[in-house]
């Protein structure tokens, strides 16, 4: 009787072990088959061909994509944390807000092999927000020299000859807060010292020159092409796209400097595909991928991986000299002020 009991105990243990192993293997297999990524909608074809397809091939899994602007996609996950999205790429201000709202998984940076090739500043941002920066962009002025002459400084946006001729990013967009900083700089005041009071005074002075506060950079291409505007404040990632539609326009980053934004990648807290998500983050900041997407015929993404060296002309990218002149925005401060700024912006500009 004791032998039988012992025999059945051994068989039971083996069955349980096999069952657990089977479940584990099934879970691992299921996790590695598909990954849903939410990302920017500016260059969907290039993103699919240059990032998603090679990542799928290398890791033998399927990527489902969701495209759109950063703010609207952030709002979607904020209101639906149980969405099917595993990984989300966001502008820095949304990444800061997402971390505060507890939307992201706490990252284990030992699982990201290429993390060591980021700068100390970039690594700190990643650790503070659980969002890994994969590119940096900044703003400049795009303009038609045939109609407005040469533009070299931010202050020229306030010139009366540009009345009803310019477009600026709306406050709710990635570079909306940067426009407040530019206005504060024009007013010769530190925006953090008066919570934007002088900046909005300067924006009120700028209003006669503003045709539109835009939400999508792609709108600028048609506006330049139709002659509706002659100048705009724009992120460098959109310059090549605009010049493709309006070849006569030039782009300048004033010598006084610019304002930078990191685009980041995070794993959503409720993602069931964590293993594949870590692979995606590592791939996104890897040398090979960063080199490909830095191409002017690709996403024109400025690399953050220190192993990447670029030999082509990088005048439309936050890299080299432009990167040295780029100032960081305190998005913890901005996000705290943003509700008030949005209200004041609408009263001032709209």
N, C-alpha and C positions, 0 to 999 in steps of 0.2 A: 504493500500500500504506500509506503514511504517512497519507494523507487518510482512508482507511478506519479505521485505528487511532484517529485523532483523533476521527472521527465516533462510533465505538463508545464511546470514553471519555466523550464529552459525553452520549450517551444513557444510559450507565451511571450517571453522576453525577446526571442528572435523575431517573432511576428511584429511586435511593437516597434522594434528597431528598424525593421524593413519598411514598416508603414510610415514612420517618421522620416526616414531617408527618402522614401518615395515622395512624400508631401513636400519635403525640402527641395528635391530635385525639380518637381513640378512647379513649385513656386519660383525657383530660380529661372527655370526655362520660360515660364510665363512672363516674368519680369523683363527678360532680355529681348523679348520679341517686338515690343512697341514702346515708343516714347512720344508723348504729346508736348510740343514746344510752341509757346506763344511768343511771337517776336514782332519786330517793326515791319510796317507794310510799304516802305518806300521803294524797295528793290526786290520784289518777291521772286522774280525769275533768277536773279543772281544768287539770292539766298538759297533757293532750292538747289541750283546747279553746283554752287561752290561750297556749300556747307552741308546741307541735309543729305544729298546723294552720296558724297564721299564718306560721310560719317556712317550712313546706313551700310555701305559696302564694307567698310573696315570692321564694323562691329556686328554685322549680320542681323540687323534689326530694322524695323519699319518706323519712320518718323512721320507723325501726323502734325500738321502745322496750323497755327492760327495767326493771322496777320492783322495789324492795326496800329494805331498810334499808342504811345505809352500810357497816356492818361486814361483812355477808355478801357484798355485791357486791364490796367490796374484796378479800375472801378469794378470791373466784372469779377475779378478774383476776390476783391474786398467783400463784395456782396454775396459771392458764391464760393466759399473756400473749399467746397466739396466738388468743384468742377473737375473735368477729366484732365486738366492741364497738369503736367509733371514739372516742367521747367519753364520759367518765364524770363524774358529779356526786357529790362526796363531802363528808363533814364534814371540818373542818380537820385533825383528828388523823390521819385516813386519808390526806389529801393530803400531809401532812408525811412519813408513813411511805412512801407511794408514790414520792415523789421520792427518798428515800434508797435505795429498792430499784430505782431506775432504770426505773420502769414507764411514765413519761410522755415525750413528745417535748419537746425543748427548744424553747420558744416564741419566735417572732419577733414581738415586741410591735408592730412597725411595721405588721403585718398586722391589728392590732386597733384600728380607728379610735376606738372609744369608750374605750380604755384611759386616755386622758388625763383622763377625767372621774372616775377613781377617786382616792381620797386617797393621800397618800404612803405611809401605813401599808399600805393595800391593795395598792398597786403593789409595795411591798417584799415583801409576802407572795407575790404572784404571781411575782416574779423569783426568790425563794428556793425556791419549790416547783414552778415551771412549772404552776401551778394558779391560775386567775383567780377571785377571790371575786366572787360575783354576789348574795349576800345575807348578812345577819348576823342571828343570833338569840341569845337568851339565856334564862336560867332565871328562874322566879319560883315562887310558891306559889299553887296553885289549891285552893280550900277551900269548904266549905258553911257559911256564917255562921249558918244556922238550928240547926246541931247543935254547932258548936264555937266560936261567937262570932267576933269579929274577929281576924284574924291580920295582923300588920304586920312581923314580924321573923323571921329565920332561926332565932333561938334558941328561938322558940315551938314549933318542931318537936319539941323535947326535953321539952315539957310533959307531965306524967303523964296529963293529961286526954285526950291523944291516943293513949293506949295501944291498940295493935292497930287503929289507925284511919288510918294513912298509907301511901302508896306512894312509893318513890323510884326513880330510874333505875338500872338495873344497871350495874356497872362497865364492861361491854363496850359500852355504848351511847354515843351522841354526848356526852351530858352526864353519864355515869358519873364521869369524872375531876373534873368540876365539883363533884359531890357530895362528893368527897374534900376539895376546896378549902373547901367550905361547912363541913364538919366540922372542918377545921383552924382555920378562922376562929372557930368556936364554942369551940374549945380555946385560942383566943388564941395560936396558934402559926403561924409562916410554914411552909407545907408543905414548902418547899424546904430548910428548915434542919434538919429531922429526918427527911426522906424519908417523911413521912406517918405517923410513929409516933403522934403526938398525935391526928391525924385518925382513925386507926382505933380509938384508945381512945374517942374521942367517938362513933364509929359503933357501937361495942359498947354504949355507954350508950343510943343511939337505938334499938337493935334491938327492945326490947319494944314500941315504937310502930309498927313496920313490919309491915304485912300482907304486902306483896309488893315485891320488887325487879323492876321491869317492864322488858321489852325493847321493847315497842311502845306508843307513846303512845295508839294507838287503843284499847288495853285499858282505859285509864283511864275512857273514856266509859261503858262498861258497868259498871265498878266503882262509879262515882259514882251511876249510874242505879239500881243494885240496892241501894245503901246499904252496900256492902262497905267503902268507904273514905269519909272525910270531908275528907281533905287529901292533896295530892301535890306533889312537886317536878316541874316540867314545863317543857319548852321552849315559848316563846311561840307558835311556829308551830302548836301543837296546841290552843291555848285555845279558839278559835272552834268547832272540831270537838267538843270536850268540852262546851262550853256548849250546843251544839245538841242534845245528848242529855240534859244535866242543866242546865236553865236557871237553877237556884237558886245555882249555884256562882259565886264571885267569884275574881278573879285579882289578885295583888299582887306588885310588885317592891319588896322592902324598900329603904328609904332608904339603908341601909348599902352598897348596891350589888348587882351581879349579875355573872355570868361569861358572856362572849360566845364565840360560835363562828361562824366564817365557813363557809358552804357554798361550795364551789369547783367549777370546771369545768376538766377537763384533756383533752388529746388523748393517747390511748394510743400508746405507742412504735411498735407494729406496725400502726397504722391506715393503711389504703390510701386514705382519703378526706380527706386533710389540708386541701385547699382548702375543702371543705364544712364541715369541723370548725372552721376559723377563722371562717367565716361564722356558724356557730352561736354561738360564743363572743361574737363582736361583737354579734350579735342579742340574746343573753341579757343583756348589760350595757348595751344601748341604752336611751335615754330612754323610747321608746314602750312597749317590752316591760316595762321595770321599773315603769312607771306602772300598767300593766294588772295585773301579778301582785302588786302591793302592795294590791290591793283585798281587802276582807274577804270578798267573795264569790268570790275567786279563791284564790291561794296564800298570801295574807297575808305575802308576802316583803318584808322591809324593803329599800328601795333602797340601792344603793351608788353609783349614778351621781349625781354632784353636781348635775346639771341637773334632777333630779326634785324637785318640791315637792308635799307632800301636805296637803290641806285637811281631810280627814276625821279623826275621832277615831282616834288611833294608840296607845291605851293597851295593846294586846296586841302590840306591835311594838318591836323594838330600834331606836328612832328618837327624835330629839329629846332630852328629858331623860333617858330610860332609857338611850339610847346613851352619854350623858355619864357615867353611873354604871357602865357596863359595863367590867369588868376583863378583860384578855386572859390566857389561860392559855398557859404556855410548853409547847407540845406536843412540842418536842424533849426537854425534861426529862421530861414525862409519859410519852412513848412508851418512853423508856429505863427508867423505873421500872415500867411497866405490868405486865410479867410477874410481878413480885413483888407488886404491888398486887392483881392478880387472885387470886393464891393467898391472900393475906391476907384479901381481901374474902370469898372463898368460906368461909374458916375462920370469919370473923366473922359474916357475915350469913346464910349458908346452913347 
